[in-house]
Structure formats: C-alpha cells, structure tokens
Amino acid sequence: MNFKDQIDRFLVKKIFLLLFLLIVVLPFLQKKFAFVSIVPLQEFRPKVKMPEGNVIAKLYSEGRQYAHKYGNYFDDNYGFRDILIRLKNQLDYSVFGLSDNLILGKDGWMEYRDVIEKELIANERMNDAHRASLENRLLRLNAFLADNGITLILVPTPRKFSIHPEHFPNIKVIRPDKTAFDRLIDFFYHHPEIHFIDAEKVLNGIKEKYPVFYKTDTHWNQIAAFCVARELVNKIATISGKKLTWDHKLVLNTVANFSGGLNNDLATFDPPTEERNDIVWTWAPKVTTITGPSPFQYRHLAPPESCFDLLPKTVIVGDSFAGYFFYAGLYEYFADIYSIHNKFFNKFLIPEGTKFVIFQFHEVMLAKLLQYNEFWGEAAVPCINWVKSSYCFKSFNEAKLNPTKDDVFYSGCKQHTDQPNPSRVTYPPIVLPPEFTIELLLTPRDVQKAFACILSNTSGLNDGIDVLALDTPDAYCFQWLNGKWSPPVIFHLINNCRSYLAITFENGKVEIFVNGESVASINANLAVAQSDMPLNIGEGEGGRGRFNGFIEEVRISNNVIAADAIRERFQKMSLNDGD
C-alpha cells in the first residue's frame, strides 16, 4: 500500500469519526441553541422536566436512580426528537400504510387504535350480567329523575365505524352481528318509559346525502349534530306541550384543507386534509353563554321576554360529541340550559327547577359507564349531603394516625400546602407490596387546581400511584400505573373540613373510605408497577399540581385494613371532637 492510499484511508476514518461525533453532539446542540426551527408534536401532556441539581454531583451521589430520571428527561427532550418521530411516522404511513396510534381505513378514513382495539373490545366482552347492570342503572336514573318531575332523554351516539363500516374493511375487530350497542338500542325500544333519540337511525338516514363524520377526526360533524339536535328539540317540545318546532335551515359553508385531531396522532410531515362543512347561522343568536357555575361547563340563557315560548330548564350531560350541539344551534330553543361532561355528572347536582336531562354518550363508552360510581350518584356521601357532623372533625384535638410496625411509610409531615410558597415534601422511593393501605389526615381548602397532587410517586409514564384533585369541586381520585393508567376511583372531600382518608389496595381491587365510610370501590385487575421516583406529598414531580390545604399525617402500611377497623379508627379519632 503506497503512501497516498494510507492518506486516503486515514481521511476516510477521520471523516467517519467526525460524522459519528456530529450525530452524537447535534441533538445536544439543537436542544441548547435550537438552530433548526421545528414544529412541535401535539402530545397534550407535560414533558418530563430536567431533574434538579448538578448532573455530575447527582450522578455521583444518587447513581442509577438519578441516571434513570435523567434518561427519562433526555428521551422526552433531546434535539430533533420531534423531527425523527415525524420521519418514522411518515415512512410508516406513506410506504407501509401503517400507524402506531391509528387504524387506517380506505380513502383516507382513520380512527384511534385504542378506541377499536381496547374500548370497542371491552364493550363486546360485556356479558349478560354486565349489560343487565347497565340497563338497570339507566332505569334507576330514569325513575329517580321522574320522581323529581324531570324527564330523562338518552342520546346514544354511534361512532364512524358503525355508520361507515365500508371504510374500515380491514378493521382489527371482528364485530358480532348484534353488537353491545345494538342490544342497548333494542332495550330502549322495549322500554317505552325511557325516552331516547336513535341517533344511529338518524345518521343512516342522511349519510347518502351528507357526510356525517370527519375522516381525520374522531367526532361526528356539524351536520350530524344538527340533525340529531332537531330530533331532540322536537321531542322535548312534544313532551312539554310546547307549540315549538325546529325551524333552523341547514345551510352549509365548505372549508378546504381541514386537518382533524387524528392527525396529531398520525404525526407526519404532510398530514392528509379534507373538506369541512360548517353550519351557517341564518338565525340571529339570542342566547347568552356564561362559564359555569362549576361543575357545569356552561350555562346558556335566553332573554327573559323570550323564555315563555322556549323549552324549559334543561341539563345536557355529554362528552365531546355533545359539544357539536352548540354549532348546530340547539341552545337557541331553550330558556335555560346547563352543560356538564358526563364523567362529572351526579344526579344530586341537577339545578332546582330542571325539567329535562339530556344524556348523550357515545358507542364505545358502555363498559366505562359501569366504572363511574359518582356518575350515577351512588356514592355513600352524595354531594348535597356532604356537610354532616359525623363526616367532619370539629377540632384537631386527639385525632392522630401514628406509626405502626406494619408501615411501609409514615410521615407526620404537618404540611401547610395552602401557605405562600410552601416547599414540597419529598421522600425517597418506597416499595409497595401487592396489598397496602394509604391513610391520610388532611384538610382541603376552598379552591383546588385541576389535578393538584395530594400524594404521588409517578412521573406519569409507566408506574406508581397518584391521589389527585379533579377539575370539579370537591372531587378527587386515586389512580395507579402499570404500563397504562387504571380507571380513576373518584371520591369527595369536604372543603375546610378535616378528613380521615383511607385507600385499600388488594391486587387491583380498591376501596376508598372517607371518615370511616366506604364511598367508592373498583376491581380493575391491574397491579401497581413499582416506581423508583421519590414519594411526593402535596405536590407532584416537577412542580405538577400543588394541593391547596393542610396535610397532617400520611401512612402507608403493608396490609389491607378491614372496613370495620377503618370505621373503628375514625370513631376513636373523633370521640374527643365535641359539639
């Protein structure tokens, strides 16, 4: 080999080494200086934050634990991450016709993969007992409202794969000839005491003339909502004896290059677009929309001089599909109408004077509805009766938890998280046994931020537990992770009142006690995955959601405390509270 060949080989090696170093260093440079403009992915979640402290010092002092936290941060934040994800997704979509998060149908139709492969399958796995339980709940809700002079109207809403099965010929789920949703509709037809709108029949009747679902979004469109809203208004007018009929005309404006929410999960460089048909309001709007009152999302009020000719006070309970009724002009026919998301609805929350409750739920929610204890108002402490002397300590006196020999963790933290700039109380990671009990003495204050954290050892990714406030007054939940989130177990606490909260966990079976009374339970058949994150009290990891209140004591024990023992503990703690 001559000298020139040696030089050439040396240059090739040098160039290769430089390229390798450049590939390694570029993500750090991009993260630091952002020299390339990148359109961020729409992930609708907080990214993992940089762990606190000096990296070198922390690696030396904490070793693998800090390295794991820093690795999670880097995986979520390195430069060019979003470009590389889009590149991979574009190749999958354009070359192989695949998507990790979506089911891709014919002619650009798509749907969330989890909706079909998890939620729809959960529907079809409902046995006769499950279906009977759901049907009986609806009958009880209907009877409860009727006893209080309120008419329930159900609006079961089909999904796009039921209305347009021809666009999903390769659907992963082989659906039975009569689906769980079909059986529920049959049940409604055989129970005339239940009023309902057969939205599937309405949409099948117009789909040859109008598009009724978006290709690139999971929802029905404004045309579908308009036609179902028309049926609703006419039905309520008939029941209430009003000489009123839907008189809005269907006038459309076509918007080009619409990109629906499913494209956020497709996450390519060049997402597909479609035409969107918006309803043109040919009528003069007369209703005023205001936010709240909480937990209601909105209240829509007509001018007093118009109320006599309009439909009476109504509550509409629904999910994101119900939001399309606004564009359809539904609220213009009501004197007073409240809207609330169905997962926060409780039959005890209905405003005084309400005459109708419209309850909209979509097709793949059937199995989920069985998990919503509060949805049906069946909690042991219904919200209109929360403030009872037996449910509230009147003083701090002698009520204490105190450590025991069975403790996995104990802290008399005395944390006033409602004070200005409180410091988060953080403890080293704990190992949770398959069976455990969490006990807390705490006092929530008037206003909680949504998802304020009482106790947590999860980063929100794959493992750990969370006790959180929800975005509806006085509502909280317990959840845990094992590669996926468990269903939320929802309970309520009284504001400005000291409470004894106990949560028992037995291999995925959870029961929640407030001041000695069982208020919620679930059997999710999902273990807790062990977390190596710190145990945070009063605030989540990375400053996520500070609890507004006073957390006096926290204890986690390595056994399931029996219901009678929990009740006895509360009684002993409250004996000295006086009148």
Buried (B, 14 or more C-beta within 10 A) or exposed (E): EEEEEEEEEEEEEEEEEEEEEEEEEBBEBBBEEEEEEEEEBEEEEBBBBEBEEEEEEBBEEBEEBBBBBBEBBBEBBBBBBBBEBBEEBBEBBEEEEEBEBBBBBEEEBBBBBBBBBEBBBBBBEBEEEBBEBBBEBBBBBBEBBEEEEBBBBBBBBBBBBBBBEEBBEEBEBEBEEEBBBBBBBEBBEEBEEBBBBBBBEBBBEBBEEBBBBBBBBBBBBBBBBBBBBBBBBBBBBEBBEBEBEBEBEBEBEEEEEBBBBBBBBBBBEEBBBBEBBBBEEEEEEEBEEEEEEEBBBBBBBBEEEEBEEBBBBBBBBBBEBBBBBBBBBBBBBBBBBBBBBBBBBBBBBBEEEBBBBBBBBBBBBBBBBBBBBBBBBBBBBBBEEBEEEEBBBEEBBEBEBEEEEEBBBBBBBEBBBBEEEBEBBBBEBBEBEEBBBBBBBBBBEEEBEEBBBBBBBBBBBBBBBBBBBBBBBBBBBBBBBBEEBBBBBBBBBBBEBBBBBBBBBBBBBBBBBBBBBBBBBBEBEBBBBEBBBBBBBBBBBBEBBBBBBBBBBBBBBBBBBEBEEBBEBBEEBBEEBEE
